[in-house]
């Protein structure tokens, strides 16, 4: 399996490359009034409004730093009706790829109700890397509301 590595604060995380549509530099966002914590806003991607989540804000409680290595990762996000939409994820220091065999990915040893998107882990000489599960990043109700608001802003 191929993964994109990135940081949330000082910890490393991974996104499965098969879920990624494109990795872009940061762009400007239109803010969504009264959006939930972590929602950066909406941006125009090839004429289509796409909502964006700041992963650092969502998990660490502060916005991702504005650096050249902070990227906007477009991921395929499935909805309850079986459709697929694009979701932007702001990720710090998203500059490395990693390949691992499925047998190298192991359980993290506990599930967090507050962060159900935190998946299994892999290790390398620098330590643990935790997998972010895009499918469970946002509850379905938040995801549906976010995409609806994004479409209305357009």
Rosetta silent file (secondary structure, phi, psi, omega in degrees, C-alpha in Angstrom):
SEQUENCE: XXXXXXXXXXXXXXXXXXXXXXXXXXXXXXXXXXXXXXXXXXXXXXXXXXXXXXXXXXXXXXXXXXXXXXXXXXXXXXXXXXXXXXXXXXXXXXXXXXXXXXXXXXXXXXXXXXXXXXXXXXXXXXXXXXXXXXXXXXXXXXXXXXXXXXXXXX
SCORE:     score description
SCORE:     0.000 S_00000001
   1 L     0.000  144.713  179.502    0.000    0.000    0.000 S_00000001
   2 E  -108.607  137.391 -177.611    1.165    3.513   -0.760 S_00000001
   3 E  -129.987  149.199  167.732    0.633    6.377    1.706 S_00000001
   4 E   -94.866  126.689  178.251    1.140   10.143    1.782 S_00000001
   5 E   -93.369  146.108  175.830    2.865   11.141    5.022 S_00000001
   6 E  -155.931  174.865 -178.333    2.124   14.403    6.831 S_00000001
   7 E  -117.749  149.815  165.569    2.277   15.908   10.298 S_00000001
   8 E  -125.630  103.104 -171.057   -0.265   17.095   12.836 S_00000001
   9 L    68.171 -125.386 -179.054    1.850   19.064   15.258 S_00000001
  10 L   -99.607    0.305 -177.261    4.915   16.918   15.938 S_00000001
  11 E  -100.281  148.072 -179.077    3.292   13.549   15.140 S_00000001
  12 E   -97.031  143.902 -179.191    3.296   11.766   11.782 S_00000001
  13 E  -137.423  168.560 -178.287    0.205   10.480   10.033 S_00000001
  14 E  -139.472  145.517  171.979   -0.623    8.815    6.731 S_00000001
  15 E  -117.397  135.739  178.422   -3.371    8.925    4.120 S_00000001
  16 E   -65.438  126.016 -175.553   -3.879    6.008    1.769 S_00000001
  17 H   -60.678  -30.314  179.692   -2.775    7.170   -1.696 S_00000001
  18 H   -64.591  -19.371  178.637   -5.693    5.373   -3.353 S_00000001
  19 H   -90.146   -8.816 -174.247   -8.099    7.807   -1.648 S_00000001
  20 E   -92.816  128.591  176.178   -6.201   10.874   -2.921 S_00000001
  21 E   -87.962  -40.759 -176.353   -7.323   12.633   -6.096 S_00000001
  22 E  -166.801  151.984  174.039   -4.652   15.348   -6.105 S_00000001
  23 E  -115.260  122.855 -174.458   -2.197   17.207   -3.858 S_00000001
  24 E  -121.014  159.273  167.928   -2.275   20.986   -4.315 S_00000001
  25 E   -68.864  162.825  177.933   -0.578   24.008   -2.785 S_00000001
  26 L   -62.036  145.084  177.465   -2.747   25.917   -0.332 S_00000001
  27 L  -124.497  173.841  175.361   -5.373   28.155   -1.894 S_00000001
  28 L   -76.653  148.207 -178.616   -7.663   30.857   -0.552 S_00000001
  29 L  -120.670  146.023  168.829  -10.855   29.738    1.151 S_00000001
  30 E   -90.689  122.439 -179.517  -14.295   31.252    1.473 S_00000001
  31 L   -68.062  146.896  174.877  -15.267   30.926    5.134 S_00000001
  32 L  -104.376  117.522 -179.105  -18.506   29.135    6.015 S_00000001
  33 L   -57.459  136.641  177.513  -20.392   31.027    8.745 S_00000001
  34 L    56.301   33.351  179.194  -20.821   29.038   11.979 S_00000001
  35 L   -72.625  152.165  177.322  -18.920   26.071   10.564 S_00000001
  36 L   -63.945  161.029  177.747  -17.834   23.281   12.940 S_00000001
  37 L   -53.585  132.777  177.744  -14.310   23.222   14.376 S_00000001
  38 L    97.658  -15.449  179.612  -11.780   22.262   11.727 S_00000001
  39 E   -81.032  114.391 -178.420  -13.740   23.475    8.710 S_00000001
  40 E   -79.178  -30.177 -179.081  -11.416   25.856    6.858 S_00000001
  41 E   140.776 -154.427 -178.025  -14.005   26.861    4.282 S_00000001
  42 E  -127.042  143.593  175.763  -14.783   26.257    0.616 S_00000001
  43 E  -132.501  161.455 -179.202  -12.558   26.680   -2.434 S_00000001
  44 E   -91.248  119.716  176.757  -13.107   26.551   -6.175 S_00000001
  45 E  -121.333  104.951  178.901  -11.680   23.439   -7.808 S_00000001
  46 L    53.592   43.472  177.220  -12.153   23.401  -11.582 S_00000001
  47 L    83.358    3.891 -177.534  -15.407   25.323  -11.300 S_00000001
  48 E  -119.270  133.542  176.800  -16.778   23.217   -8.450 S_00000001
  49 E   -74.158  130.024 -178.864  -17.073   24.314   -4.789 S_00000001
  50 E  -127.460  126.729  176.903  -15.170   21.917   -2.523 S_00000001
  51 E   -74.405  152.963 -179.846  -15.205   22.083    1.284 S_00000001
  52 E  -130.382  140.560  178.193  -11.879   21.899    3.133 S_00000001
  53 E  -112.897  133.312  173.903  -10.995   20.596    6.585 S_00000001
  54 E   -89.991  104.145 -176.710   -7.913   21.741    8.503 S_00000001
  55 H   -60.769  -35.014  178.712   -6.669   18.469    9.981 S_00000001
  56 H   -67.208  -44.504  177.976   -4.424   20.274   12.468 S_00000001
  57 H   -61.354  -42.440 -178.323   -7.306   22.423   13.724 S_00000001
  58 H   -63.561  -41.335 -172.753   -9.532   19.350   13.963 S_00000001
  59 H  -101.957  -33.477 -175.089   -7.079   17.247   15.935 S_00000001
  60 H  -103.875  -22.662  177.645   -4.625   19.589   17.685 S_00000001
  61 L    93.685   10.012  175.490   -6.840   22.644   18.160 S_00000001
  62 L  -138.037  153.076  179.604   -4.791   25.187   16.212 S_00000001
  63 L   -66.020  152.619  174.446   -4.685   26.012   12.489 S_00000001
  64 L   -63.394  140.172  178.498   -2.033   24.420   10.299 S_00000001
  65 L   -66.931  146.652  178.747    0.940   26.747    9.825 S_00000001
  66 L   -84.117   93.185  179.033    1.147   28.515    6.468 S_00000001
  67 L  -126.839  163.576  176.559    4.303   26.945    5.029 S_00000001
  68 L   -61.736  -29.364 -178.255    5.323   25.817    1.560 S_00000001
  69 L   -85.675   -5.411  174.924    5.084   22.217    2.781 S_00000001
  70 L   -80.882  123.916 -172.877    1.500   22.632    4.024 S_00000001
  71 E  -120.042  161.479  172.020   -0.652   21.164    1.290 S_00000001
  72 E  -104.673  112.040 -177.274   -4.275   20.836    0.299 S_00000001
  73 E  -101.261  116.282  177.373   -4.929   17.145   -0.262 S_00000001
  74 E   -85.469  122.141 -179.597   -8.038   16.392   -2.326 S_00000001
  75 E  -119.419  154.027  174.605   -9.540   13.081   -1.266 S_00000001
  76 E   -81.727  124.581 -175.920  -12.438   11.011   -2.549 S_00000001
  77 E  -121.285  119.176 -179.821  -15.130   11.058    0.116 S_00000001
  78 E   -82.983  145.257  175.564  -18.077    8.625   -0.067 S_00000001
  79 L  -107.966  173.907 -176.320  -21.532    9.665    1.070 S_00000001
  80 L   -62.601  -27.594 -179.554  -24.355    7.554    2.513 S_00000001
  81 L   -81.615   -0.689  178.834  -26.057    7.340   -0.894 S_00000001
  82 L    92.580   -0.395  177.733  -22.971    5.686   -2.390 S_00000001
  83 L   -81.310  164.846  178.882  -21.783    8.749   -4.293 S_00000001
  84 E  -122.749  132.171  178.274  -18.260   10.092   -4.171 S_00000001
  85 E  -126.607  165.157  176.284  -17.381   13.757   -3.650 S_00000001
  86 E   -92.904  140.225  176.260  -14.139   15.650   -3.257 S_00000001
  87 E  -132.166  133.448  177.296  -13.052   16.935    0.134 S_00000001
  88 E   -90.606  134.594  176.664   -9.993   19.096    0.734 S_00000001
  89 E  -120.590  122.359  176.547   -7.735   18.256    3.678 S_00000001
  90 E   -84.775  122.381 -175.556   -5.130   20.759    4.863 S_00000001
  91 E  -130.639  131.400  179.161   -2.089   18.748    5.938 S_00000001
  92 E   -75.469  142.353  173.155    1.222   19.987    7.401 S_00000001
  93 E    46.240   49.277 -179.680    4.525   18.940    5.859 S_00000001
  94 E   -88.658   76.596 -173.078    2.882   16.680    3.287 S_00000001
  95 E  -128.554    0.169 -175.547    6.019   15.983    1.279 S_00000001
  96 E  -125.155  151.266  172.091    6.787   12.257    1.641 S_00000001
  97 E  -114.964  157.114  179.379    5.371    8.988    0.410 S_00000001
  98 E  -144.114  138.551  176.090    5.700    5.608    2.123 S_00000001
  99 E  -112.878  131.446  178.852    5.035    2.084    0.896 S_00000001
 100 L  -138.764  148.474  173.429    4.019   -0.638    3.362 S_00000001
 101 L   -78.420  147.175  178.560    2.713   -4.175    3.091 S_00000001
 102 H   -54.046  -31.832 -179.726   -0.744   -4.708    4.648 S_00000001
 103 H   -68.089  -17.032  179.615    0.849   -7.083    7.184 S_00000001
 104 H   -85.245  -11.643 -179.245    2.951   -4.169    8.538 S_00000001
 105 L   -91.095  120.995 -175.910   -0.147   -2.161    9.508 S_00000001
 106 E  -125.174  159.429  179.420   -1.239   -3.051   13.058 S_00000001
 107 L   -60.084  144.351  178.028   -3.959   -1.958   15.460 S_00000001
 108 L   -79.406   -7.789  175.322   -3.194    1.111   17.556 S_00000001
 109 L    85.261   29.142  176.910   -4.599   -0.693   20.582 S_00000001
 110 L   158.707  143.880  179.516   -7.700    1.343   21.353 S_00000001
 111 L  -107.361  143.060  177.922  -10.383    3.359   19.679 S_00000001
 112 L  -108.798  121.852  176.864  -11.221    6.940   20.504 S_00000001
 113 L   -64.574  -30.034 -179.281  -14.854    7.989   20.251 S_00000001
 114 L   -74.785  -23.740 -179.294  -13.654   11.588   19.970 S_00000001
 115 L  -138.157   69.962 -176.966  -11.406   10.758   16.995 S_00000001
 116 L   -66.863  -14.258 -179.419  -12.835    7.717   15.167 S_00000001
 117 L   -76.592  -10.244  178.834  -10.767    8.590   12.081 S_00000001
 118 E   -78.782  116.404 -175.310   -7.546    7.487   13.823 S_00000001
 119 E  -103.113 -154.121 -178.663   -6.731    4.094   12.404 S_00000001
 120 E   -68.106  176.070 -176.718   -3.964    1.527   12.715 S_00000001
 121 E  -125.338  158.397  168.698   -0.243    2.305   12.880 S_00000001
 122 E  -130.167  162.407  178.725    2.988    1.407   11.129 S_00000001
 123 E  -122.953  156.460  170.179    6.520    2.000   12.330 S_00000001
 124 E  -144.540 -179.212 -177.593    9.757    3.109   10.772 S_00000001
 125 L   -58.530  -20.266  179.611   13.132    4.084   12.279 S_00000001
 126 L   -91.864   -4.235  177.037   11.696    7.502   13.270 S_00000001
 127 E   125.637 -157.129 -176.594    8.740    6.035   15.201 S_00000001
 128 E   -82.792  147.761  174.428    5.013    5.475   14.816 S_00000001
 129 E  -131.411  124.644 -178.030    2.870    6.686   11.925 S_00000001
 130 E  -102.846  138.130 -178.491   -0.902    6.587   12.329 S_00000001
 131 E   -81.332  131.878  174.058   -3.292    6.031    9.465 S_00000001
 132 E   -98.090  123.638  179.435   -6.125    8.569    9.011 S_00000001
 133 L   -91.404  106.933 -177.008   -9.323    6.941    7.731 S_00000001
 134 H   -59.683  -34.863 -176.729  -10.977    9.438    5.391 S_00000001
 135 H   -63.141  -27.856 -177.935  -14.291    7.549    5.534 S_00000001
 136 H  -111.989   15.146 -178.163  -14.697    8.253    9.272 S_00000001
 137 L   -62.037  -43.440 -179.730  -13.137   11.718    9.363 S_00000001
 138 L  -126.675  141.106  173.207  -16.503   13.472    9.699 S_00000001
 139 L   -59.009  149.981 -176.876  -19.841   12.127   10.911 S_00000001
 140 H   -55.224  -39.465 -178.509  -22.277   11.636    8.018 S_00000001
 141 H   -65.151  -40.348  178.501  -24.561   14.431    9.263 S_00000001
 142 H   -68.416  -42.724  179.737  -21.663   16.942    9.372 S_00000001
 143 H   -60.347  -46.683 -179.770  -20.396   15.787    5.994 S_00000001
 144 H   -62.919  -44.186  178.889  -23.820   16.179    4.366 S_00000001
 145 H   -63.239  -40.348 -179.003  -24.335   19.637    5.896 S_00000001
 146 H   -64.065  -46.060  178.967  -20.848   20.717    4.838 S_00000001
 147 H   -67.079  -35.440  177.429  -21.320   19.670    1.217 S_00000001
 148 H   -64.740  -45.168  178.801  -24.777   21.281    1.147 S_00000001
 149 H   -63.821  -40.173  179.461  -23.345   24.568    2.475 S_00000001
 150 H   -60.869  -42.015 -179.731  -20.478   24.408   -0.014 S_00000001
 151 H   -67.080  -33.415 -179.638  -22.924   24.015   -2.901 S_00000001
 152 H   -72.901  -28.472 -179.330  -24.996   26.972   -1.655 S_00000001
 153 H   -71.067  -32.017 -178.590  -21.936   29.246   -1.473 S_00000001
 154 L   -58.166    0.000    0.000  -21.168   28.663   -5.134 S_00000001
